[in-house]
């Protein structure tokens, strides 16, 4: 095969030299040999690509080779410019010169051919158009690169370089790859020992003979009784938000009534679609998205039921991308969010190809920095992202000020109300101090509210709301050319469990406004009681001013994760957070019943940590977060992936 390639290349070289040398000599002078060599190389590359690996593989490998080569070349160029005395050799011309020369060659060849085969007027017009197109392309490229460099922060650049270097070393250096694999195997063994029951029964293939319903139900009830004990005792932060026996039985009965229903088939289960429409309407009304006009009710805010808060946020980001990109001609959309924003917006940007511009928070209030956000708004911004409240510290962002900015700059404003959706509206109605956060603010264009949290529905439902139908339509997925028929879905999933929609509707109808107000009052009061107790414990301080259901605390005297580990040993399941290091408790109805136990246990653990001083060993989360704080993003990602692999292992 190599002899065949050599023969073809040699023949091509002779052909080029014989038939084209004179032409290039006339048009380009003494550079004809260079051009003929370039053409031969091009022909040889084509032949090699046809006889060798697929074109896709060749192009991919060449692209991957060029990237580090360009970085090395630019680095070497910088050295030769700054320290010419130490450079082993110097480059006489700039890269710009080579680009200009290449464009000149291309232009000369095109001009020569057009003058031979086209009328003079048409030839001149085409070459003028070519020059204009090249000029516009160069201007657009320069502007694009300028905007990219201007918008890219040093921390983003640093992170990208570190992660890229780690992946390169892992994939190309065998010794590094082997060592990483060794550590990963060890880590997976340790994680499995701590997360999995070594004596568990595992089913790795479908049993040849099915089990009886009685034996299966006995097995399920036995497992559920053991695993439900912790949240029933009120020892869990968030996770289960109601847990009332009668309400749980209602949800289960509603689920059973529509256990086979699928909203994808409205002709078969019209009630499910009615449930979803009413859920969205009730939620919109709760968020002041309904206008009452005399005896008529005109819905201005519309919504859609999703599988959870993450999908609601992804859908809202998708709707804004489609709506604003088409309306404003934006090619590289950007979403601005605070570092305290839920990771769901990071998922959304990763999936949708949007740039997530991160800004900081006020170190005193933990609200997003409004000045930093305004400075970050650019011509490519499509959405401002806010939280009511934030997951880490439970703080409501300055949404009124953000609303004014959204109107001023003509961009969208999303309010992540997944956690506070069924708490803040009722708390405000009862007179608690809650700032404006909903559709009463004209700049708010979308909201996400989780019905499966404080709406007390079964897990797997959330509502995403939009200011108008036009924005909601940008969320839909439409495929009119599919051979399976005209296809459209409002959410990411096609088939969805109608049983969850029925259970969600039943939950909201059973609770009613009075039921929600009663429970919100108990949660708000318990949160304040716990917050005051935490603030009075020696060595602890609150992060922010708790206004809803989150109590977040840290310490300046000792490692707060050590307190969390001791609480874990007492049976508690709290949330360990980072940047800054802290722990939070999300108060639920079960927490309300056991708030005194939480305060007493926390006080005991703090006393133990203070007594131990700095001699206490770092174990559990204290060790994990301590290690992750000293590691770059690449290895941390591998740790998280290893953890997830272990969770998914049977």
Residue pairs with C-beta under 8 A, 6 or more apart in sequence:
1 51
4 51
5 44
5 47
5 48
5 51
8 43
8 44
8 47
9 40
9 43
9 44
9 47
12 40
12 43
12 44
12 47
13 36
13 40
16 36
16 39
16 40
16 43
17 36
20 32
20 36
20 39
21 32
21 33
21 36
23 112
24 31
24 32
24 35
24 36
25 32
27 108
27 109
27 112
28 35
28 105
28 108
31 105
35 105
48 58
49 55
49 58
52 58
68 168
76 87
77 91
77 95
79 86
79 87
80 87
80 90
80 91
84 90
103 134
107 127
107 130
107 131
110 127
110 130
111 123
111 127
114 122
114 123
114 126
114 127
115 123
118 126
144 332
147 378
147 380
151 334
151 355
151 357
151 378
159 633
162 632
162 633
162 634
163 632
163 633
163 634
163 637
165 634
166 632
166 633
166 634
166 635
167 634
169 176
170 176
170 177
170 180
170 634
171 177
180 638
184 638
184 642
187 639
187 642
188 642
188 645
188 646
191 642
191 643
191 646
192 646
192 649
195 646
195 647
196 646
196 649
202 650
203 650
204 650
230 236
230 571
230 573
231 239
231 240
231 243
231 590
232 243
232 590
233 571
233 590
233 594
234 588
234 590
234 591
234 592
234 593
234 594
234 597
234 598
235 571
235 572
235 573
235 594
236 572
236 573
236 588
236 590
237 572
237 573
237 574
237 575
237 584
237 585
237 586
237 591
238 453
238 575
238 586
238 588
239 573
239 588
240 588
240 590
241 453
241 454
241 456
241 588
241 589
242 248
242 456
242 519
242 588
242 589
243 588
243 589
243 590
244 589
247 456
247 507
247 510
250 506
250 507
250 510
251 457
251 458
251 503
251 506
251 507
252 503
254 499
254 502
254 503
254 505
254 506
255 458
255 499
255 500
255 502
255 503
256 499
257 499
257 502
258 269
258 271
258 272
258 498
258 499
258 501
258 502
259 499
260 498
260 499
261 268
261 269
261 271
261 272
261 497
261 498
261 499
261 501
261 502
262 268
262 269
262 272
262 495
262 496
262 497
262 498
263 269
263 272
263 273
263 276
263 496
263 498
263 501
264 489
264 494
264 495
264 496
266 272
266 273
269 498
271 502
272 498
272 501
272 502
275 498
275 501
275 502
275 504
275 505
276 304
276 305
276 501
276 505
278 505
279 305
279 451
279 461
279 463
279 501
279 504
279 505
279 508
280 302
280 303
280 304
280 305
280 463
280 465
281 290
281 299
281 303
282 508
283 303
283 421
283 449
283 451
283 463
283 465
284 290
284 299
284 301
284 302
284 303
284 439
284 465
286 421
286 422
286 425
287 301
287 417
287 421
287 425
287 438
287 439
287 447
287 449
287 465
288 438
288 439
288 440
289 299
289 300
289 301
289 438
289 439
289 465
289 467
290 297
290 298
290 299
290 300
290 301
291 297
291 298
291 299
291 300
300 467
300 468
301 439
301 465
301 466
301 467
301 468
302 465
302 466
302 468
302 469
302 472
303 463
303 464
303 465
303 466
303 472
304 315
304 463
304 464
304 472
304 475
304 490
304 491
305 461
305 462
305 463
305 491
305 501
305 504
306 312
306 315
306 461
306 462
306 463
306 464
306 491
307 460
307 461
307 462
307 491
307 492
307 493
307 496
308 450
308 452
308 459
308 460
308 461
308 462
309 342
309 344
309 416
309 418
309 448
309 450
309 462
310 344
310 347
311 462
311 464
311 491
311 492
312 418
312 448
312 449
312 450
312 462
312 463
312 464
313 342
313 344
313 345
313 347
313 348
313 414
313 416
313 418
313 448
313 464
314 344
314 347
314 348
314 351
314 352
314 492
315 464
315 475
315 491
315 492
316 348
316 383
316 414
316 446
316 448
316 464
316 466
316 475
317 335
317 345
317 348
317 349
317 352
317 354
317 383
317 414
318 348
318 352
318 474
318 475
319 446
319 466
319 471
319 472
319 474
319 475
320 335
320 382
320 383
320 412
320 414
320 445
320 446
320 471
320 474
321 333
321 352
321 354
321 382
321 383
321 474
322 474
322 475
323 412
323 470
323 471
323 474
324 330
324 333
324 382
324 383
324 411
324 412
325 331
325 333
325 382
328 382
330 379
330 380
330 382
331 380
332 355
332 380
333 352
333 353
333 354
333 355
333 380
333 381
333 382
334 354
334 355
334 356
334 357
334 378
334 380
334 381
334 382
335 345
335 348
335 349
335 354
335 355
335 356
335 357
335 381
335 382
335 383
335 384
335 385
336 357
336 359
336 373
336 376
336 377
336 381
336 383
336 384
336 385
337 345
337 356
337 357
337 358
337 359
337 385
338 358
338 359
338 360
338 361
338 368
338 369
338 373
338 385
338 386
338 387
338 390
338 397
339 358
339 359
339 360
339 361
339 579
340 361
340 366
340 368
340 387
340 390
340 391
340 392
340 393
340 395
341 368
341 385
341 386
341 387
341 390
341 416
342 387
342 390
342 391
342 416
342 418
344 416
345 356
345 385
345 416
346 356
348 354
349 355
349 356
354 382
355 380
357 376
357 381
359 368
359 369
359 372
359 373
359 376
360 368
360 369
360 372
361 367
361 368
361 369
362 368
362 369
365 395
365 544
365 545
366 390
366 392
366 393
366 395
366 543
366 544
367 395
367 396
367 397
367 398
368 386
368 387
368 397
368 398
370 398
370 401
370 402
370 405
373 384
373 402
373 405
374 405
377 384
377 405
377 409
377 411
381 409
381 411
382 411
382 412
383 411
383 412
383 413
383 414
384 402
384 405
384 406
384 411
384 412
384 413
384 414
385 414
385 416
386 397
386 399
386 402
386 413
386 414
386 415
386 416
387 395
387 396
387 397
387 415
387 416
387 417
388 396
388 397
388 399
388 415
388 416
388 417
388 420
388 424
388 437
389 395
389 396
389 419
389 420
389 424
389 547
389 548
389 549
389 550
390 396
390 397
391 419
391 550
392 543
392 550
392 552
392 577
392 582
392 584
393 543
393 544
393 550
393 552
393 582
393 584
394 419
394 544
394 546
394 547
394 548
394 549
394 550
394 551
394 552
394 584
394 586
395 544
395 545
395 547
396 420
396 424
396 434
396 435
396 437
396 547
396 548
398 435
399 413
399 415
399 435
399 436
399 437
399 441
399 444
400 435
400 436
400 441
402 413
402 443
403 413
403 441
403 442
403 443
403 444
404 443
405 413
405 443
406 412
406 413
406 443
406 444
406 445
407 442
407 443
412 445
412 446
412 471
413 441
413 443
413 444
413 445
413 446
414 444
414 445
414 446
414 447
414 448
415 437
415 438
415 444
415 446
415 447
415 448
416 447
416 448
417 424
417 437
417 438
417 447
417 448
417 449
418 448
418 449
418 450
418 453
418 462
419 450
419 453
419 454
419 548
419 549
419 550
419 586
420 437
420 454
420 548
420 549
421 447
421 448
421 449
421 450
421 451
421 453
421 454
421 455
421 463
422 449
422 450
422 451
422 453
422 454
422 455
422 456
422 516
422 520
423 454
423 520
423 523
423 524
423 548
423 549
424 434
424 437
424 548
425 438
426 513
426 516
426 517
426 520
427 434
427 520
427 521
427 524
427 548
428 434
429 517
430 517
430 520
430 521
432 524
432 547
433 547
434 547
434 548
438 444
438 447
439 447
439 465
439 467
444 467
445 466
445 467
445 471
446 464
446 465
446 466
446 467
446 471
447 464
447 465
448 462
448 463
448 464
448 465
449 455
449 462
449 463
449 465
450 461
450 462
450 463
451 457
451 461
451 462
451 463
451 504
451 507
451 508
452 458
452 459
452 460
452 461
452 462
452 504
454 516
454 519
454 520
454 523
454 549
455 461
455 504
455 507
455 508
455 511
456 507
456 511
456 519
457 500
457 503
457 504
457 507
457 508
458 500
458 503
458 504
458 507
460 497
460 500
461 500
461 501
461 503
461 504
464 475
466 472
466 475
475 490
475 491
476 488
476 489
476 490
477 488
477 489
477 490
477 491
477 492
478 487
478 488
479 486
479 487
479 488
480 486
480 487
511 519
519 589
522 589
522 592
523 549
523 587
523 588
523 589
523 592
524 548
524 549
526 587
526 591
526 592
526 595
527 546
527 548
527 549
527 550
527 551
527 587
528 546
529 595
530 551
530 585
530 587
530 591
530 595
530 598
530 599
531 542
531 546
531 551
533 599
533 602
533 603
534 540
534 542
534 551
534 553
534 599
534 602
535 541
535 542
537 602
537 603
537 606
538 606
538 610
539 555
539 556
539 557
539 558
539 606
539 609
539 610
540 553
540 554
540 555
540 606
541 553
541 554
541 555
541 556
542 551
542 552
542 553
543 552
543 553
543 554
543 580
543 582
544 552
546 552
549 586
549 587
549 588
550 584
550 585
550 586
550 587
551 584
551 585
551 587
552 577
552 582
552 583
552 584
553 560
553 582
553 583
553 584
554 560
554 580
554 581
554 582
554 583
555 563
557 610
558 609
558 610
558 613
558 614
559 581
559 609
559 618
559 622
559 626
560 581
560 582
560 583
561 576
561 581
561 583
561 618
561 620
561 621
561 622
561 625
561 626
562 609
562 612
562 616
562 618
562 622
563 583
563 602
563 605
563 606
563 609
564 574
564 576
564 583
564 620
564 621
564 622
565 619
565 620
565 621
565 622
566 605
566 608
566 609
567 574
567 583
567 601
567 602
567 605
568 574
568 620
568 621
570 601
570 604
570 605
572 598
572 601
574 583
574 584
574 585
575 583
575 584
575 585
575 586
576 583
576 621
576 625
577 583
577 584
578 625
578 628
578 629
581 625
581 629
585 591
585 598
587 595
591 598
609 616
618 626
628 636
628 639
631 639
